[in-house]
Amino acid sequence: MTTEPIREDLAAIPRYVPGKALPQALKLSSNEVPYGPLPGVAEAIADAAANAHRYPDMGVTRLRDELAARLGVGAERIATGTGSVALIGHLLQAVASPGSEVVYSWRSFEAYPIAATVAGMKSVQVPNTADHRHDVEAMIAAVGPDTRALIVCSPNNPTGPSVTAAELDRIFAAVPESVLVVIDEAYREFVNDPSLPDGVERYGDRPNAVVFRTFSKAWGLAGLRIGYMVARADVADAVRRCVIPFAVNGPGQAAALAALEAEDEMRRRAALVTSERKRVVMAARDLVPEVPQTQANFFWLPLGERAVEFAAHCEERGILVRPFAGDGVRVTIGLPEENDALLEALRDWR
Ligand code: PMP
């Protein structure tokens, strides 16, 4: 059967696997927060709905201005998109050329290989260390003349650890300025180790730094699809050229602004997640001592060949987690009672 005129390389792209969603099940599979939208968000969406027949502000002006003020950068350095996953794709489209490469650790966020292939770039995947961290020296060594970008996922999805300031300093010192150092901080708000760097604060002025953030995780807006990035003005401009017009819709823009207004409550909720994280990881380590350190709202069970089996065991008990076959299981931190159910499932399994 002919597949013409479809690009042959698309068949090789692994499909993005969303965390399962079954009604009634405890959903610990997609790294969402369990609390519902922040105060004021639902009202802002309802108000914006009255303008559903109009196109939204394509420049996302108010939201970009507000983010710029909070981050201490010019709004021209911010690009927004339909989730940070879309923006990562647009960034790669903006730098791709025949034969160009993007370096990232593996295992890491499953969207990177997809975005790279769609953009027409070659993925150079650098295996994580035995303790599930980025192997920074090996990543640096993987940078070659065709490398356009190196992606650091910090905290790393799905394994949990963050990249340290010393490691990032080293990357910026070792990598030529012509290579974009992309720091994906989707889980930044859950980082509570004060020694870990804030990508915008520490590296924002480097010409080749690009920092990705999202409203999907701690800000509780996964369903509305809003992500943003901070970069040099011409890099942000190039990405904005690639973004689909009106990518961030009106209710999404309104909701993100309302969420920012509720920052204190976001921080309170993030602190609940991180205190649960500490409790749950300690308990999980009694059963699986190899659980790596995590700074995100999830943790990694390195179960190897038994990963799928454990996920099935959880599903039988009405708990959804995210298996990566042959490697491990990623478990999102939920409400205390949800976490207890997960720990019970783990105890029963071993
Ligand atoms: N980066 C990382 C590391 C992620 O885990 C995710 C979400 N799974 C994203 C980016 C994308 O998030 P969104 O598209 O919802 O902004």
Boltz pocket constraint, residues with backbone or C-beta under 6 A from the ligand:
constraints:
  - pocket:
      binder: B
      contacts: [[A, 30], [A, 31], [A, 82], [A, 83], [A, 84], [A, 85], [A, 86], [A, 109], [A, 153], [A, 155], [A, 156], [A, 157], [A, 184], [A, 186], [A, 213], [A, 214], [A, 215], [A, 216], [A, 222], [A, 225], [A, 226], [A, 227]]
      max_distance: 6.0
